[in-house]
Amino acid sequence: MKINTQEQWLPVYEALASTVRLKIINLLSNQPMNVKELAQKLELSSAIITMHINKLEKAGIIKSKRTKSKGGIQKLCTLALDTIQIDFPISKNIERKSHEFVLPIGLFTDCDIAPTCGIATTEKIIGYFDDPRYFLDPKRVDAGILWLGKGFIEYKISNFLLANQNPEELEISMEISSEAPGYNQNWPSDISFFINDIKLGTWTSPGDFGEKKGIFTPKWWDKNINQYGMLKQLHVTNNGTFIDGEKLSNTSLKDIDIKRKQLSFKIAVLEDAVHVGGLTLFGKGFGNYNQDLIFKLYYN
């Protein structure tokens, strides 16, 4: 989750301003738990735990669903995200210089697709589900969502860096998740990223999210399939590659030949990965962030 200092994010800050709620988050980071189990662990009543759960749900930090248990129905709680990034206002006097390149997710230049798979615009499915041929349909340029069981999607990016500009950092922002048949909150997938065929690293997506409607996902979209992803930011620096602040690898700007006039960016689920759980990429008009692929090359 990416938030800032605007008032609309107050529920998130309020949800975190509690010792009990922080303990709940830590417990759920290990495994899903129901209200009764949380109450026993924290030695509090179920009513008090339910109040705290409601605050965390309102903030989008956890999610819960009612499931059958031996004693009837239970409310099972799980974490809905793995990071919260806070963007503070930056003074215009110290604003970093950058070249920005926004690329629709359908403008890929190469792909290798294995089902389950599909591609759609904000108005309709392109072709049919689980038929990789439709990834080469000309209408793919208008895609707002695409998904694949394994394989890769590759993009070409123009590099507008000038000879007298020294690159400091490449930032890549995307909304992404795993790909399960239908959807599955617990569906890990090892998703790898490459620049100019140099591997940046692998991030494990926790699941394919569909228990509630994506904020921007069209009304006609089937409620029983993927709805939204997680906003992830890759940062390639002179000191290595990071995702949401956590180091992925030692691959640096120098290693990827950042001064090329054209860069390639590949997102892949490799056949020999530990978790072959596919990937879903969300563009404008789908998901929770209403954005396409965003590339920013910072320089001095």
C-alpha positions as CSV (number, residue, x, y, z in Angstrom):
1,M,0.0,0.0,0.0
2,K,1.3,3.5,-0.9
3,I,-0.1,6.4,1.1
4,N,0.7,10.0,1.7
5,T,0.0,12.7,4.3
6,Q,-3.5,13.6,3.0
7,E,-6.5,13.3,5.3
8,Q,-8.0,10.4,3.3
9,W,-5.3,8.1,4.8
10,L,-6.1,8.9,8.4
11,P,-7.8,5.5,9.0
12,V,-4.5,3.8,8.2
13,Y,-2.6,6.0,10.7
14,E,-5.3,5.5,13.3
15,A,-5.4,1.8,12.8
16,L,-1.6,1.6,13.5
17,A,-1.8,3.8,16.6
18,S,-2.7,1.0,19.0
19,T,-0.5,-1.6,20.8
20,V,-3.3,-4.2,20.5
21,R,-3.7,-3.7,16.8
22,L,0.1,-3.9,16.2
23,K,0.0,-7.2,18.1
24,I,-2.8,-8.5,15.9
25,I,-0.8,-7.6,12.8
26,N,2.2,-9.5,14.1
27,L,0.2,-12.5,15.0
28,L,-1.5,-12.6,11.5
29,S,1.9,-12.3,9.8
30,N,2.6,-15.8,11.0
31,Q,-0.8,-17.4,10.0
32,P,-4.5,-16.6,9.5
33,M,-6.4,-16.6,12.8
34,N,-10.0,-16.3,13.8
35,V,-11.4,-13.8,16.4
36,K,-11.5,-16.4,19.2
37,E,-7.9,-17.4,18.6
38,L,-6.8,-13.8,18.7
39,A,-8.7,-13.1,21.8
40,Q,-7.1,-16.0,23.6
41,K,-3.6,-15.1,22.5
42,L,-4.1,-11.4,23.6
43,E,-6.2,-12.3,26.7
44,L,-9.0,-10.0,25.6
45,S,-12.7,-10.5,25.0
46,S,-13.9,-11.4,21.5
47,A,-16.0,-8.2,21.5
48,I,-12.8,-6.0,22.0
49,I,-10.9,-8.0,19.4
50,T,-13.8,-7.5,16.9
51,M,-13.6,-3.7,17.4
52,H,-9.9,-3.7,16.6
53,I,-10.4,-6.0,13.6
54,N,-13.0,-3.6,12.2
55,K,-10.5,-0.7,12.4
56,L,-7.8,-2.7,10.7
57,E,-10.3,-3.8,8.0
58,K,-11.5,-0.2,7.4
59,A,-7.9,0.8,6.8
60,G,-7.3,-2.1,4.4
61,I,-4.6,-3.6,6.5
62,I,-6.3,-6.9,7.1
63,K,-9.2,-8.8,5.4
64,S,-11.5,-11.4,6.9
65,K,-14.1,-13.8,5.6
66,R,-16.6,-16.1,7.2
67,T,-15.8,-19.8,6.9
68,K,-17.2,-23.0,8.2
69,S,-15.6,-24.6,11.3
70,K,-16.4,-27.5,13.6
71,G,-18.4,-25.2,15.8
72,G,-20.3,-23.4,13.1
73,I,-19.1,-20.2,11.4
74,Q,-15.9,-18.4,12.1
75,K,-14.4,-15.1,11.0
76,L,-11.0,-15.9,9.6
77,C,-8.6,-12.9,9.5
78,T,-5.5,-12.5,7.3
79,L,-3.2,-9.7,6.4
80,A,-4.2,-7.8,3.2
81,L,-0.8,-6.3,2.5
82,D,2.9,-6.7,3.2
83,T,4.2,-3.1,3.1
84,I,2.9,0.4,3.7
85,Q,4.9,3.1,1.9
86,I,4.4,6.8,3.1
87,D,5.3,9.5,0.6
88,F,6.0,12.8,2.4
89,P,5.7,16.1,0.6
90,I,8.9,17.1,-1.1
91,S,10.0,20.7,-1.3
92,K,10.1,22.0,-4.9
93,N,13.6,23.3,-4.1
94,I,15.0,19.8,-3.7
95,E,12.8,18.0,-6.2
96,R,14.9,15.4,-8.0
97,K,15.3,15.6,-11.8
98,S,14.0,12.7,-13.8
99,H,12.8,11.4,-17.1
100,E,9.4,9.7,-16.8
101,F,8.0,7.1,-19.3
102,V,4.5,5.7,-18.9
103,L,3.7,2.6,-20.8
104,P,0.3,0.9,-21.2
105,I,0.5,-2.8,-20.0
106,G,-0.7,-3.9,-23.4
107,L,2.2,-2.4,-25.3
108,F,4.5,-5.4,-24.8
109,T,6.9,-6.3,-27.6
110,D,7.4,-10.0,-26.8
111,C,5.8,-12.6,-24.7
112,D,5.7,-16.3,-23.9
113,I,2.3,-17.2,-22.4
114,A,1.1,-20.4,-20.7
115,P,-2.5,-20.8,-19.3
116,T,-4.3,-20.0,-17.2
117,C,-4.2,-16.7,-19.1
118,G,-6.2,-13.9,-20.6
119,I,-6.2,-10.3,-21.6
120,A,-9.0,-7.6,-21.5
121,T,-9.7,-4.0,-22.1
122,T,-11.9,-1.9,-19.8
123,E,-14.8,-2.8,-22.1
124,K,-14.4,-6.5,-23.0
125,I,-12.4,-9.7,-23.0
126,I,-10.0,-9.9,-25.9
127,G,-10.7,-13.3,-27.5
128,Y,-11.2,-16.1,-25.1
129,F,-9.7,-17.2,-21.7
130,D,-6.7,-19.6,-21.7
131,D,-5.8,-19.0,-25.4
132,P,-2.3,-17.4,-25.6
133,R,-2.9,-16.5,-29.3
134,Y,-5.0,-13.5,-28.2
135,F,-2.0,-11.8,-26.6
136,L,-0.9,-10.9,-30.2
137,D,-4.3,-9.4,-31.1
138,P,-3.9,-5.8,-32.2
139,K,-6.5,-4.8,-29.5
140,R,-4.0,-5.7,-26.8
141,V,-2.6,-2.1,-26.9
142,D,-5.8,-1.1,-25.0
143,A,-5.5,-3.8,-22.4
144,G,-6.3,-2.9,-18.8
145,I,-5.5,-6.3,-17.3
146,L,-3.5,-9.4,-18.4
147,W,-2.6,-12.6,-16.7
148,L,-0.6,-15.8,-17.3
149,G,0.2,-19.1,-15.5
150,K,3.9,-19.0,-16.4
151,G,6.1,-17.4,-19.0
152,F,6.9,-13.7,-19.5
153,I,5.9,-10.3,-20.8
154,E,8.6,-8.0,-22.2
155,Y,8.5,-4.2,-22.9
156,K,10.8,-1.8,-24.7
157,I,11.3,1.6,-23.1
158,S,12.9,4.7,-24.7
159,N,15.7,6.1,-22.6
160,F,15.8,9.9,-22.9
161,L,18.9,10.3,-20.7
162,L,21.3,12.9,-22.2
163,A,25.1,12.5,-22.5
164,N,25.7,15.1,-19.7
165,Q,23.2,13.6,-17.3
166,N,24.4,11.1,-14.7
167,P,21.9,8.4,-13.8
168,E,21.2,7.9,-10.1
169,E,18.2,5.6,-9.8
170,L,15.7,3.7,-12.0
171,E,12.2,3.4,-10.5
172,I,9.6,1.1,-11.9
173,S,6.1,1.1,-10.5
174,M,3.3,-1.4,-11.2
175,E,0.2,-3.1,-9.8
176,I,0.8,-6.8,-9.8
177,S,-0.3,-10.1,-8.2
178,S,-0.2,-13.9,-8.7
179,E,-2.6,-15.7,-11.0
180,A,-4.8,-18.5,-9.7
181,P,-7.7,-20.2,-11.4
182,G,-10.5,-17.9,-10.3
183,Y,-8.7,-16.2,-7.4
184,N,-6.9,-17.4,-4.3
185,Q,-5.7,-15.1,-1.5
186,N,-3.0,-17.7,-0.6
187,W,-1.4,-18.4,-3.9
188,P,2.4,-17.6,-3.8
189,S,4.2,-16.9,-7.0
190,D,7.9,-16.2,-7.6
191,I,7.9,-13.2,-10.0
192,S,11.2,-12.3,-11.5
193,F,12.2,-9.0,-13.1
194,F,14.9,-8.3,-15.8
195,I,16.4,-5.2,-17.4
196,N,18.3,-5.7,-20.6
197,D,18.2,-9.5,-19.9
198,I,20.0,-8.9,-16.6
199,K,18.1,-10.4,-13.6
200,L,17.2,-7.8,-11.0
201,G,15.7,-10.3,-8.6
202,T,12.6,-12.3,-7.6
203,W,9.7,-11.2,-5.5
204,T,7.2,-13.7,-4.1
205,S,3.6,-12.4,-4.5
206,P,1.4,-13.8,-1.7
207,G,-1.7,-14.3,-3.7
208,D,-4.3,-13.5,-6.4
209,F,-6.8,-11.1,-4.8
210,G,-10.5,-11.2,-5.6
211,E,-12.5,-11.3,-2.3
212,K,-13.7,-7.7,-3.0
213,K,-14.1,-5.5,-6.1
214,G,-11.1,-3.5,-7.2
215,I,-11.6,0.2,-6.8
216,F,-11.3,0.9,-10.5
217,T,-12.2,-2.6,-11.9
218,P,-15.2,-2.2,-14.3
219,K,-18.6,-3.2,-13.1
220,W,-19.1,-5.8,-15.8
221,W,-15.9,-7.7,-14.6
222,D,-16.8,-11.2,-13.2
223,K,-16.6,-11.0,-9.4
224,N,-15.2,-14.6,-9.3
225,I,-11.8,-13.7,-10.8
226,N,-8.9,-11.4,-10.0
227,Q,-9.9,-7.9,-9.0
228,Y,-6.8,-6.0,-7.8
229,G,-3.1,-6.3,-7.1
230,M,-0.4,-4.9,-4.9
231,L,1.5,-1.6,-5.9
232,K,5.1,-2.5,-6.1
233,Q,8.1,-0.3,-6.7
234,L,11.4,-1.5,-8.0
235,H,14.4,0.7,-7.5
236,V,17.7,0.0,-9.3
237,T,20.5,2.1,-7.8
238,N,24.3,2.2,-7.7
239,N,24.1,0.1,-4.6
240,G,21.8,-2.7,-5.9
241,T,18.1,-3.4,-6.6
242,F,15.4,-2.9,-4.0
243,I,11.6,-3.6,-3.9
244,D,9.6,-1.3,-1.6
245,G,12.8,-0.6,0.3
246,E,13.9,-4.2,0.7
247,K,17.0,-5.4,-1.1
248,L,16.4,-7.9,-3.9
249,S,20.0,-8.2,-5.3
250,N,23.3,-6.5,-5.8
251,T,22.4,-5.8,-9.5
252,S,23.2,-2.1,-10.0
253,L,22.7,0.6,-12.7
254,K,26.2,-0.2,-14.0
255,D,25.3,-3.9,-14.4
256,I,22.2,-3.2,-16.6
257,D,23.9,-0.7,-18.9
258,I,21.5,2.0,-18.0
259,K,22.8,4.5,-20.6
260,R,21.4,2.4,-23.6
261,K,19.1,4.4,-25.8
262,Q,16.5,1.7,-25.4
263,L,15.9,-0.5,-22.4
264,S,14.0,-3.8,-22.2
265,F,12.0,-4.7,-19.1
266,K,10.8,-8.3,-18.6
267,I,8.4,-9.7,-16.0
268,A,8.5,-13.5,-15.7
269,V,7.3,-16.5,-13.8
270,L,10.1,-19.0,-14.6
271,E,9.3,-22.7,-15.0
272,D,11.9,-23.7,-12.5
273,A,10.7,-21.3,-9.8
274,V,9.9,-22.7,-6.3
275,H,6.4,-21.2,-6.6
276,V,5.0,-21.2,-10.1
277,G,1.9,-19.2,-9.4
278,G,1.6,-17.0,-12.4
279,L,1.2,-13.3,-12.6
280,T,-1.5,-10.7,-13.1
281,L,-0.7,-7.2,-14.3
282,F,-3.2,-4.3,-13.8
283,G,-3.3,-1.2,-15.9
284,K,-5.5,1.9,-16.1
285,G,-9.1,1.1,-15.5
286,F,-8.5,-2.0,-13.4
287,G,-7.4,-2.7,-9.8
288,N,-6.9,-0.3,-7.0
289,Y,-4.4,2.2,-8.4
290,N,-5.5,3.1,-11.9
291,Q,-2.0,3.3,-13.4
292,D,0.0,1.6,-16.1
293,L,3.7,0.8,-15.9
294,I,5.6,3.9,-14.8
295,F,9.3,4.2,-15.3
296,K,11.3,7.1,-13.8
297,L,15.0,7.5,-14.4
298,Y,16.5,10.0,-11.8
299,Y,19.7,11.8,-12.7
300,N,22.0,14.7,-11.7
